Amino acid sequence: MVWLISGPSCAGKSTLIESGACERITSVPQAEANLIFPISMPDPMPTDDKTMFHYNILRTAKVMRKEDTESNIVVLKAYRKDNLLSRFADQCRTHTQAIVLVCNQREILRRASERAVIEASLEESGMQNRYNRKYWQYIYSVINLTQVYKAWLKELDRLGIAYTLVNSTNAQYSVINSIEEMKAVVKGEKH
């Protein structure tokens, strides 16, 4: 089984993978995890039970200026237009379990304000790795995070990928048992 570790930027995907909580949730020891980012996705995609695909559910978000106003809007393109997600789903959907990290907006904004690099593990590759704090802080200031999560869950359902919701607001990584509980986490009503 391939693990699709998903959530928006700064929800804690890498932190989960590097923690003991990941092994508790997935049964994959951290030292044995084969972490794959969309930017470095091999073809074919490995399908063993130690593969973890790190996916930012806001990777298709774009800031656009409306022509009739001076305000910017955020457009989240349909996930099915994301070629990397489509390729992943085509190769792995029948043997994938998704972990959806749910975090409240205030905590995500705090993390984004402190973040310096996209991923520490990418520094060695020579790729552009500076985290664009202003961009992500802006995205989070104008989106409805609950709606983003709902859209992602709908896409996982469409793909036939089972998922587990996990509260990543704190280091406990507790399982979320309902959509109502997910909404409470996003709103900061449940930690």
C-alpha positions in Angstrom: 0.0 0.0 0.0 1.2 3.5 -0.9 0.6 6.2 1.6 -0.6 9.5 0.3 0.4 12.0 3.0 -1.7 15.1 2.1 -2.7 18.5 3.5 -2.1 22.1 2.7 1.3 23.8 2.9 2.4 24.0 6.6 -0.2 21.4 7.8 2.7 19.3 9.0 3.2 16.6 6.3 7.0 16.4 6.6 6.8 16.8 10.4 4.4 13.8 10.6 6.6 11.7 8.4 9.7 12.5 10.5 7.8 11.7 13.8 7.0 8.5 15.6 3.3 9.3 15.1 3.7 8.4 11.4 4.7 4.8 12.3 1.8 4.6 14.8 -0.6 5.6 12.0 0.9 3.8 9.0 3.0 1.0 10.6 5.9 2.2 8.5 9.1 2.9 10.5 10.5 6.3 9.7 13.9 4.9 8.7 12.3 2.7 6.1 9.9 5.3 4.6 10.5 6.0 0.9 9.4 9.7 0.7 8.5 11.0 -2.8 7.6 14.6 -3.6 5.5 15.4 -6.7 8.5 17.3 -8.2 10.6 14.1 -8.1 8.0 11.5 -8.8 9.5 8.6 -10.6 7.8 6.7 -13.5 6.7 4.2 -12.7 5.8 5.1 -9.1 6.9 2.6 -6.5 3.9 0.8 -5.0 5.4 -0.9 -2.0 3.9 -0.3 1.5 6.8 2.0 2.5 6.2 4.6 -0.1 4.9 7.9 1.1 3.8 10.5 -1.5 4.0 14.0 0.0 1.1 16.1 -1.6 0.2 19.7 -0.9 -3.5 19.9 -1.6 -3.1 23.6 -2.4 -0.4 23.0 -5.1 -2.9 24.0 -7.8 -3.9 27.3 -6.1 -3.2 30.3 -8.2 -3.6 34.0 -7.4 -5.4 35.9 -10.2 -6.5 39.5 -10.5 -10.1 40.0 -11.4 -10.3 42.4 -14.3 -13.4 44.2 -13.0 -12.0 44.9 -9.5 -8.7 45.6 -7.9 -8.9 42.6 -5.6 -7.1 39.3 -6.2 -8.9 35.9 -6.0 -7.5 32.5 -5.4 -8.5 29.8 -7.9 -8.1 26.2 -7.0 -8.0 24.3 -10.2 -9.7 21.0 -10.3 -7.5 18.3 -8.9 -8.0 16.3 -12.1 -6.1 18.9 -14.0 -3.0 18.3 -11.9 -1.0 16.0 -14.1 1.2 14.7 -11.3 -1.8 13.8 -9.1 -3.5 12.2 -12.2 -0.3 10.1 -12.9 -0.1 9.1 -9.2 -3.8 8.1 -9.2 -3.5 6.1 -12.5 -0.5 4.1 -11.1 -1.4 3.8 -7.4 -5.1 4.4 -6.7 -6.0 0.7 -6.2 -3.5 0.3 -3.4 -3.4 3.7 -1.8 -4.4 5.0 1.7 -4.5 8.7 2.2 -3.7 10.5 5.4 -5.3 14.0 5.3 -3.6 16.4 7.8 -6.1 18.8 9.2 -4.9 22.0 10.9 -6.5 25.3 11.9 -5.8 28.4 9.9 -4.2 30.3 12.7 -1.6 27.6 13.4 -0.9 27.2 9.6 -0.3 31.0 9.4 2.0 30.8 12.4 4.0 28.0 10.8 4.2 29.8 7.5 5.5 32.9 9.1 8.4 30.9 10.6 9.2 28.7 7.6 12.4 29.4 5.6 12.7 26.5 3.1 10.2 24.4 1.2 11.8 21.1 2.3 15.1 20.7 4.1 15.6 17.4 2.1 15.5 19.3 -1.2 18.5 21.6 -0.3 21.0 19.0 -1.5 19.3 18.7 -4.9 20.1 22.2 -5.9 16.5 23.0 -6.5 14.9 26.4 -5.6 14.0 25.8 -2.0 13.2 29.2 -0.5 9.7 29.2 1.1 7.5 32.0 -0.2 6.0 33.2 3.1 4.2 36.2 1.7 2.5 34.1 -1.1 1.3 31.4 1.3 0.2 33.9 4.0 -1.8 35.7 1.3 -3.4 32.4 0.1 -4.4 31.5 3.6 -5.9 34.9 4.2 -8.3 34.6 1.3 -9.3 31.0 1.1 -12.0 29.0 3.0 -9.9 26.2 4.4 -12.9 24.1 5.3 -14.0 24.2 1.6 -10.5 23.3 0.5 -10.6 20.2 2.7 -14.1 19.3 1.5 -13.0 19.6 -2.1 -9.9 17.3 -1.4 -12.1 14.7 0.3 -14.5 14.7 -2.6 -11.6 14.2 -5.0 -10.3 11.2 -2.9 -13.8 9.8 -3.0 -13.9 10.2 -6.8 -10.6 8.4 -7.1 -11.7 5.6 -4.8 -8.9 6.3 -2.3 -9.7 5.6 1.3 -8.6 8.3 3.8 -8.0 8.9 7.4 -8.3 12.5 8.8 -5.6 13.4 11.3 -5.5 16.5 13.5 -2.1 18.1 12.9 -2.6 21.2 14.9 -0.4 19.7 17.6 2.1 16.8 17.9 -0.6 14.3 19.1 -1.8 13.6 15.6 -5.1 12.2 16.8 -7.6 10.7 14.3 -10.6 12.8 13.4 -13.8 10.8 13.3 -16.2 13.0 11.4 -16.6 15.9 9.0 -18.1 18.0 11.9 -15.0 17.3 14.0 -12.8 18.2 11.0 -14.7 21.6 10.7 -14.1 22.2 14.4 -10.4 21.6 14.1 -10.1 23.9 11.1 -12.0 26.7 13.0 -9.7 26.2 16.0 -12.5 25.0 18.2 -10.8 21.7 18.8 -7.1 21.2 19.4 
